[in-house]
Amino acid sequence: DPEFVLSVVQANGWALEFAVDALKANRHIVLSAVIEKGDALEFADASLKADREIVLAAVNSRGYALQFADVVLRSDREIVLQAVQDCGMYFNYASDEVRSDKEVVMEAMRKNPVALKYALGGLDADRDCLQLAFS
């Protein structure tokens, strides 16, 4: 029953794990689940892991959800920036392209300087990044 599942995931997003596959593909149910617990994205249908609005809601709830997003959305700068607001270490789930973006690297480092170890494109040796790491 979709209404029952909706009420359950609104109270505990992780309950999405136990929903039937058809309901894991229901946009409204999944959006409600990830708003409540962002990492419930793990249990969503693959098509919804590629839905920008769903993923943005998930990482807004919990940045850790970035790891469950479709690879294309792990290249979305806005989504990655939102994820690192929760914890800079979630930066490691971003695409290589975003991990080479100095502004994103520095934002992740503001939350956790150790995020520098996930930087690419020579940013792990960049003067500004190193200065932020040791400030």
CYANA upper distance limits for C-alpha pairs under 8 A (distance plus 0.5 A):
  1 ASP  CA      5 VAL  CA      6.89
  2 PRO  CA      6 LEU  CA      6.49
  2 PRO  CA     23 LEU  CA      7.42
  2 PRO  CA     29 ILE  CA      8.36
  3 GLU  CA      7 SER  CA      6.80
  4 PHE  CA      8 VAL  CA      6.78
  5 VAL  CA      9 VAL  CA      6.63
  5 VAL  CA     16 LEU  CA      8.34
  5 VAL  CA     19 ALA  CA      7.56
  5 VAL  CA     29 ILE  CA      7.95
  6 LEU  CA     10 GLN  CA      6.61
  6 LEU  CA     29 ILE  CA      5.88
  6 LEU  CA     32 SER  CA      7.74
  6 LEU  CA     33 ALA  CA      8.47
  7 SER  CA     11 ALA  CA      7.08
  8 VAL  CA     12 ASN  CA      6.61
  8 VAL  CA     13 GLY  CA      8.07
  8 VAL  CA     15 ALA  CA      7.26
  9 VAL  CA     13 GLY  CA      4.79
  9 VAL  CA     14 TRP  CA      7.33
  9 VAL  CA     15 ALA  CA      6.04
  9 VAL  CA     16 LEU  CA      6.62
  9 VAL  CA     29 ILE  CA      7.79
  9 VAL  CA     32 SER  CA      7.09
  9 VAL  CA     33 ALA  CA      5.41
  9 VAL  CA     36 GLU  CA      7.97
 10 GLN  CA     32 SER  CA      6.16
 10 GLN  CA     33 ALA  CA      6.32
 10 GLN  CA     36 GLU  CA      6.63
 11 ALA  CA     36 GLU  CA      7.65
 12 ASN  CA     33 ALA  CA      7.58
 12 ASN  CA     36 GLU  CA      7.02
 12 ASN  CA     37 LYS  CA      7.54
 13 GLY  CA     32 SER  CA      7.81
 13 GLY  CA     33 ALA  CA      4.45
 13 GLY  CA     34 VAL  CA      6.58
 13 GLY  CA     35 ILE  CA      8.13
 13 GLY  CA     36 GLU  CA      5.76
 13 GLY  CA     37 LYS  CA      5.37
 13 GLY  CA     38 GLY  CA      8.18
 13 GLY  CA     40 ALA  CA      6.22
 14 TRP  CA     33 ALA  CA      7.53
 14 TRP  CA     37 LYS  CA      7.08
 14 TRP  CA     39 ASP  CA      8.21
 14 TRP  CA     40 ALA  CA      5.60
 15 ALA  CA     19 ALA  CA      7.60
 15 ALA  CA     33 ALA  CA      8.43
 16 LEU  CA     24 LYS  CA      7.28
 16 LEU  CA     30 VAL  CA      7.91
 16 LEU  CA     33 ALA  CA      7.17
 16 LEU  CA     40 ALA  CA      7.10
 16 LEU  CA     43 PHE  CA      6.72
 16 LEU  CA     44 ALA  CA      7.96
 17 GLU  CA     40 ALA  CA      7.97
 17 GLU  CA     43 PHE  CA      5.69
 17 GLU  CA     44 ALA  CA      8.48
 19 ALA  CA     23 LEU  CA      6.60
 19 ALA  CA     24 LYS  CA      6.86
 20 VAL  CA     24 LYS  CA      6.99
 21 ASP  CA     25 ALA  CA      7.01
 21 ASP  CA     45 ASP  CA      7.81
 22 ALA  CA     26 ASN  CA      7.12
 23 LEU  CA     29 ILE  CA      7.41
 23 LEU  CA     30 VAL  CA      8.43
 24 LYS  CA     29 ILE  CA      7.83
 24 LYS  CA     30 VAL  CA      6.86
 24 LYS  CA     43 PHE  CA      7.41
 24 LYS  CA     44 ALA  CA      5.44
 24 LYS  CA     45 ASP  CA      5.83
 25 ALA  CA     30 VAL  CA      7.75
 25 ALA  CA     44 ALA  CA      6.91
 25 ALA  CA     45 ASP  CA      5.40
 25 ALA  CA     47 SER  CA      7.81
 25 ALA  CA     48 LEU  CA      7.23
 26 ASN  CA     30 VAL  CA      6.66
 27 ARG  CA     31 LEU  CA      6.43
 27 ARG  CA     48 LEU  CA      7.50
 28 HIS  CA     32 SER  CA      6.70
 29 ILE  CA     33 ALA  CA      6.72
 30 VAL  CA     34 VAL  CA      6.67
 30 VAL  CA     41 LEU  CA      7.97
 30 VAL  CA     44 ALA  CA      6.91
 30 VAL  CA     48 LEU  CA      8.36
 30 VAL  CA     54 ILE  CA      8.09
 31 LEU  CA     35 ILE  CA      6.61
 31 LEU  CA     54 ILE  CA      6.16
 31 LEU  CA     57 ALA  CA      7.81
 31 LEU  CA     58 ALA  CA      8.47
 32 SER  CA     36 GLU  CA      6.91
 33 ALA  CA     37 LYS  CA      6.56
 33 ALA  CA     38 GLY  CA      7.86
 33 ALA  CA     40 ALA  CA      6.75
 33 ALA  CA     41 LEU  CA      8.36
 34 VAL  CA     38 GLY  CA      4.65
 34 VAL  CA     39 ASP  CA      7.07
 34 VAL  CA     40 ALA  CA      5.93
 34 VAL  CA     41 LEU  CA      6.48
 34 VAL  CA     54 ILE  CA      7.86
 34 VAL  CA     57 ALA  CA      7.00
 34 VAL  CA     58 ALA  CA      5.31
 34 VAL  CA     61 SER  CA      7.52
 35 ILE  CA     57 ALA  CA      6.34
 35 ILE  CA     58 ALA  CA      6.50
 35 ILE  CA     60 ASN  CA      8.40
 35 ILE  CA     61 SER  CA      6.33
 36 GLU  CA     61 SER  CA      7.50
 37 LYS  CA     58 ALA  CA      7.72
 37 LYS  CA     61 SER  CA      6.76
 37 LYS  CA     62 ARG  CA      7.43
 38 GLY  CA     57 ALA  CA      7.63
 38 GLY  CA     58 ALA  CA      4.38
 38 GLY  CA     59 VAL  CA      6.40
 38 GLY  CA     60 ASN  CA      7.74
 38 GLY  CA     61 SER  CA      5.28
 38 GLY  CA     62 ARG  CA      5.25
 38 GLY  CA     63 GLY  CA      7.90
 38 GLY  CA     64 TYR  CA      8.09
 38 GLY  CA     65 ALA  CA      6.10
 39 ASP  CA     58 ALA  CA      7.05
 39 ASP  CA     59 VAL  CA      8.38
 39 ASP  CA     62 ARG  CA      6.95
 39 ASP  CA     64 TYR  CA      6.92
 39 ASP  CA     65 ALA  CA      4.90
 39 ASP  CA     68 PHE  CA      8.03
 40 ALA  CA     44 ALA  CA      7.63
 40 ALA  CA     58 ALA  CA      8.30
 40 ALA  CA     65 ALA  CA      8.10
 41 LEU  CA     49 LYS  CA      7.26
 41 LEU  CA     55 VAL  CA      8.02
 41 LEU  CA     58 ALA  CA      7.12
 41 LEU  CA     65 ALA  CA      6.85
 41 LEU  CA     68 PHE  CA      6.68
 41 LEU  CA     69 ALA  CA      7.92
 42 GLU  CA     65 ALA  CA      7.89
 42 GLU  CA     68 PHE  CA      5.77
 44 ALA  CA     48 LEU  CA      6.76
 44 ALA  CA     49 LYS  CA      7.05
 45 ASP  CA     49 LYS  CA      7.13
 46 ALA  CA     50 ALA  CA      7.18
 46 ALA  CA     70 ASP  CA      8.01
 47 SER  CA     51 ASP  CA      7.25
 48 LEU  CA     54 ILE  CA      7.19
 48 LEU  CA     55 VAL  CA      8.41
 49 LYS  CA     54 ILE  CA      7.68
 49 LYS  CA     55 VAL  CA      6.89
 49 LYS  CA     68 PHE  CA      7.43
 49 LYS  CA     69 ALA  CA      5.43
 49 LYS  CA     70 ASP  CA      5.77
 50 ALA  CA     55 VAL  CA      7.82
 50 ALA  CA     69 ALA  CA      6.94
 50 ALA  CA     70 ASP  CA      5.40
 50 ALA  CA     72 VAL  CA      7.83
 50 ALA  CA     73 LEU  CA      7.11
 51 ASP  CA     55 VAL  CA      6.70
 52 ARG  CA     56 LEU  CA      6.46
 52 ARG  CA     73 LEU  CA      7.42
 53 GLU  CA     57 ALA  CA      6.66
 54 ILE  CA     58 ALA  CA      6.67
 55 VAL  CA     59 VAL  CA      6.69
 55 VAL  CA     65 ALA  CA      8.24
 55 VAL  CA     66 LEU  CA      7.98
 55 VAL  CA     69 ALA  CA      6.82
 55 VAL  CA     73 LEU  CA      8.30
 55 VAL  CA     79 ILE  CA      8.04
 56 LEU  CA     60 ASN  CA      6.48
 56 LEU  CA     79 ILE  CA      6.24
 56 LEU  CA     82 GLN  CA      8.13
 57 ALA  CA     61 SER  CA      6.75
 58 ALA  CA     62 ARG  CA      6.60
 58 ALA  CA     63 GLY  CA      7.81
 58 ALA  CA     65 ALA  CA      6.45
 58 ALA  CA     66 LEU  CA      8.31
 59 VAL  CA     63 GLY  CA      4.68
 59 VAL  CA     64 TYR  CA      7.21
 59 VAL  CA     65 ALA  CA      5.87
 59 VAL  CA     66 LEU  CA      6.54
 59 VAL  CA     79 ILE  CA      7.59
 59 VAL  CA     82 GLN  CA      6.89
 59 VAL  CA     83 ALA  CA      5.57
 60 ASN  CA     82 GLN  CA      6.64
 60 ASN  CA     83 ALA  CA      7.11
 60 ASN  CA     86 ASP  CA      8.45
 62 ARG  CA     83 ALA  CA      7.54
 62 ARG  CA     86 ASP  CA      7.03
 63 GLY  CA     82 GLN  CA      7.48
 63 GLY  CA     83 ALA  CA      4.27
 63 GLY  CA     84 VAL  CA      6.73
 63 GLY  CA     85 GLN  CA      7.76
 63 GLY  CA     86 ASP  CA      5.77
 63 GLY  CA     87 CYS  CA      7.24
 63 GLY  CA     90 TYR  CA      6.94
 64 TYR  CA     83 ALA  CA      7.39
 64 TYR  CA     86 ASP  CA      8.48
 64 TYR  CA     90 TYR  CA      6.38
 65 ALA  CA     69 ALA  CA      7.39
 65 ALA  CA     83 ALA  CA      8.29
 66 LEU  CA     74 ARG  CA      7.24
 66 LEU  CA     79 ILE  CA      8.44
 66 LEU  CA     80 VAL  CA      7.82
 66 LEU  CA     83 ALA  CA      7.05
 66 LEU  CA     90 TYR  CA      7.77
 66 LEU  CA     93 TYR  CA      6.74
 66 LEU  CA     94 ALA  CA      7.91
 67 GLN  CA     74 ARG  CA      8.35
 67 GLN  CA     90 TYR  CA      8.47
 67 GLN  CA     93 TYR  CA      5.70
 67 GLN  CA     94 ALA  CA      8.28
 69 ALA  CA     73 LEU  CA      6.71
 69 ALA  CA     74 ARG  CA      6.91
 70 ASP  CA     74 ARG  CA      7.07
 71 VAL  CA     75 SER  CA      7.42
 71 VAL  CA     95 SER  CA      7.73
 72 VAL  CA     76 ASP  CA      7.62
 73 LEU  CA     79 ILE  CA      7.69
 74 ARG  CA     79 ILE  CA      7.74
 74 ARG  CA     80 VAL  CA      7.13
 74 ARG  CA     93 TYR  CA      7.55
 74 ARG  CA     94 ALA  CA      5.36
 74 ARG  CA     95 SER  CA      5.84
 75 SER  CA     80 VAL  CA      7.99
 75 SER  CA     94 ALA  CA      6.78
 75 SER  CA     95 SER  CA      5.54
 75 SER  CA     96 ASP  CA      8.33
 75 SER  CA     97 GLU  CA      7.07
 75 SER  CA     98 VAL  CA      6.34
 76 ASP  CA     80 VAL  CA      6.81
 76 ASP  CA     98 VAL  CA      8.14
 77 ARG  CA     81 LEU  CA      6.53
 77 ARG  CA     98 VAL  CA      7.01
 77 ARG  CA    104 VAL  CA      8.08
 78 GLU  CA     82 GLN  CA      6.68
 79 ILE  CA     83 ALA  CA      6.74
 80 VAL  CA     84 VAL  CA      6.76
 80 VAL  CA     91 PHE  CA      7.44
 80 VAL  CA     94 ALA  CA      6.91
 80 VAL  CA     98 VAL  CA      8.34
 80 VAL  CA    104 VAL  CA      8.25
 81 LEU  CA     85 GLN  CA      7.00
 81 LEU  CA    104 VAL  CA      6.86
 81 LEU  CA    107 GLU  CA      7.82
 81 LEU  CA    108 ALA  CA      8.18
 82 GLN  CA     86 ASP  CA      7.87
 83 ALA  CA     87 CYS  CA      7.50
 83 ALA  CA     88 GLY  CA      8.36
 83 ALA  CA     90 TYR  CA      7.04
 83 ALA  CA     91 PHE  CA      7.96
 84 VAL  CA     88 GLY  CA      4.99
 84 VAL  CA     89 MET  CA      7.52
 84 VAL  CA     90 TYR  CA      6.29
 84 VAL  CA     91 PHE  CA      6.50
 84 VAL  CA    107 GLU  CA      7.77
 84 VAL  CA    108 ALA  CA      5.84
 84 VAL  CA    111 LYS  CA      7.69
 85 GLN  CA    107 GLU  CA      8.45
 85 GLN  CA    108 ALA  CA      7.86
 85 GLN  CA    111 LYS  CA      7.41
 86 ASP  CA    111 LYS  CA      8.36
 87 CYS  CA     91 PHE  CA      8.50
 87 CYS  CA    108 ALA  CA      7.80
 87 CYS  CA    111 LYS  CA      6.38
 87 CYS  CA    112 ASN  CA      7.37
 88 GLY  CA    107 GLU  CA      7.99
 88 GLY  CA    108 ALA  CA      4.52
 88 GLY  CA    109 MET  CA      6.41
 88 GLY  CA    110 ARG  CA      7.73
 88 GLY  CA    111 LYS  CA      5.31
 88 GLY  CA    112 ASN  CA      5.40
 88 GLY  CA    113 PRO  CA      8.13
 88 GLY  CA    115 ALA  CA      6.31
 89 MET  CA    108 ALA  CA      7.49
 89 MET  CA    112 ASN  CA      7.02
 89 MET  CA    114 VAL  CA      7.78
 89 MET  CA    115 ALA  CA      5.68
 90 TYR  CA     94 ALA  CA      8.19
 91 PHE  CA     99 ARG  CA      7.81
 91 PHE  CA    105 VAL  CA      8.28
 91 PHE  CA    108 ALA  CA      6.86
 91 PHE  CA    115 ALA  CA      7.22
 91 PHE  CA    118 TYR  CA      7.64
 92 ASN  CA     99 ARG  CA      8.19
 92 ASN  CA    115 ALA  CA      8.00
 92 ASN  CA    118 TYR  CA      6.10
 94 ALA  CA     98 VAL  CA      6.64
 94 ALA  CA     99 ARG  CA      6.82
 95 SER  CA     99 ARG  CA      6.71
 96 ASP  CA    100 SER  CA      6.82
 96 ASP  CA    120 LEU  CA      7.40
 97 GLU  CA    101 ASP  CA      7.35
 98 VAL  CA    104 VAL  CA      7.46
 99 ARG  CA    104 VAL  CA      7.70
 99 ARG  CA    105 VAL  CA      6.94
 99 ARG  CA    118 TYR  CA      7.36
 99 ARG  CA    119 ALA  CA      5.60
 99 ARG  CA    120 LEU  CA      5.97
 99 ARG  CA    121 GLY  CA      8.32
100 SER  CA    105 VAL  CA      7.89
100 SER  CA    119 ALA  CA      6.58
100 SER  CA    120 LEU  CA      5.19
100 SER  CA    121 GLY  CA      5.48
100 SER  CA    122 GLY  CA      8.31
100 SER  CA    123 LEU  CA      7.35
101 ASP  CA    105 VAL  CA      6.69
102 LYS  CA    106 MET  CA      6.57
102 LYS  CA    123 LEU  CA      7.30
103 GLU  CA    107 GLU  CA      6.68
104 VAL  CA    108 ALA  CA      6.67
105 VAL  CA    109 MET  CA      6.65
105 VAL  CA    115 ALA  CA      7.91
105 VAL  CA    116 LEU  CA      7.27
105 VAL  CA    119 ALA  CA      6.83
105 VAL  CA    123 LEU  CA      8.42
105 VAL  CA    129 CYS  CA      8.29
106 MET  CA    110 ARG  CA      6.69
106 MET  CA    129 CYS  CA      6.82
106 MET  CA    132 LEU  CA      8.06
107 GLU  CA    111 LYS  CA      7.40
108 ALA  CA    112 ASN  CA      6.77
108 ALA  CA    113 PRO  CA      7.87
108 ALA  CA    115 ALA  CA      6.60
108 ALA  CA    116 LEU  CA      8.44
109 MET  CA    113 PRO  CA      4.58
109 MET  CA    114 VAL  CA      7.18
109 MET  CA    115 ALA  CA      5.88
109 MET  CA    116 LEU  CA      6.78
109 MET  CA    132 LEU  CA      7.86
109 MET  CA    133 ALA  CA      7.43
110 ARG  CA    132 LEU  CA      8.17
113 PRO  CA    132 LEU  CA      7.84
113 PRO  CA    133 ALA  CA      5.48
113 PRO  CA    134 PHE  CA      8.49
114 VAL  CA    133 ALA  CA      7.90
115 ALA  CA    119 ALA  CA      7.72
116 LEU  CA    123 LEU  CA      8.32
116 LEU  CA    124 ASP  CA      6.37
116 LEU  CA    129 CYS  CA      7.91
116 LEU  CA    133 ALA  CA      7.90
117 LYS  CA    124 ASP  CA      7.07
118 TYR  CA    124 ASP  CA      8.47
119 ALA  CA    123 LEU  CA      6.23
119 ALA  CA    124 ASP  CA      6.14
120 LEU  CA    124 ASP  CA      7.23
122 GLY  CA    126 ASP  CA      7.03
123 LEU  CA    129 CYS  CA      7.27
124 ASP  CA    129 CYS  CA      7.39
124 ASP  CA    130 LEU  CA      7.64
125 ALA  CA    129 CYS  CA      7.82
125 ALA  CA    130 LEU  CA      7.09
126 ASP  CA    130 LEU  CA      6.58
127 ARG  CA    131 GLN  CA      6.51
128 ASP  CA    132 LEU  CA      6.71
129 CYS  CA    133 ALA  CA      6.63
130 LEU  CA    134 PHE  CA      6.78
131 GLN  CA    135 SER  CA      6.51
